Amino acid sequence: KNEVEQSPQNLTAQEGEFITINCSYSVGISALHWLQQHPGGGIVSLFMLSSGKKKHGRLIATINIQEKHSSLHITASHPRDSAVYICAVRSQGNLIFGKGTKLSVKP
Amino acid sequence: DAGVTQSPTHLIKTRGQQVTLRCSPKSGHDTVSWYQQALGQGPQFIFQYYEEEERQRGNFPDRFSGHQFPNYSSELNVNALLLGDSALYLCASSPTGTGNSPLHFGNGTRLTVT
């Protein structure tokens, strides 16, 4: 079993829909990152969390340390949100990545 | 302010050859980490360089080696290439002593081994 699991693996949504991507982990962590990867390959950091909730524009990230679970929400989704979203946790100084959730938002 | 830059963007090599990938960190960053991302998978940690030394290493064979220069730029070398080495190679940089800082990645080098 992977130490970082994401669900769903693939997600197709209509423009305007509310989207949730989930991340569960099985190790102790000092921080959790949500990353966005576009088809060209470059990765952009969206959030770094160690507790609670963060919001940036239409993106919201939450983390529940006790349940070892984090969610990334996208409100009013747009085709430009189409990308792979990756959850990564920092554990004992190392970064462990999930396999990513491929999001496709249709107009 | 330039972010993390990697070169080349794409590379095609033949099995058994050797390859060198390059990374320049974001201005003000002195630590460089390398990751391998196979198609459909999340990145896997290869190694990290700080003060021109390898500080941490993931589960990769000795065919994978690296170097960091005094200007903090870094190279990843892979010898005796295998078909399975085909992947996107990502470089990330960070400043010293900020284990929990936002991540800064380059756009990656896509290596194809034929």
Interface residues (C-beta under 8 A of the other chain):
Chain A: V4 S30 A31 H33 L35 G40 G41 G42 I43 V44 S45 M48 S50 I86 A88 R90 G93 N94 L95 F97 G98 K99 G100
Chain B: S33 Y35 Q37 G40 Q41 G42 P43 Q44 F45 Q56 G58 L88 L90 G99 N100 S101 P102 L103 H104 F105 G106 N107 G108 R110
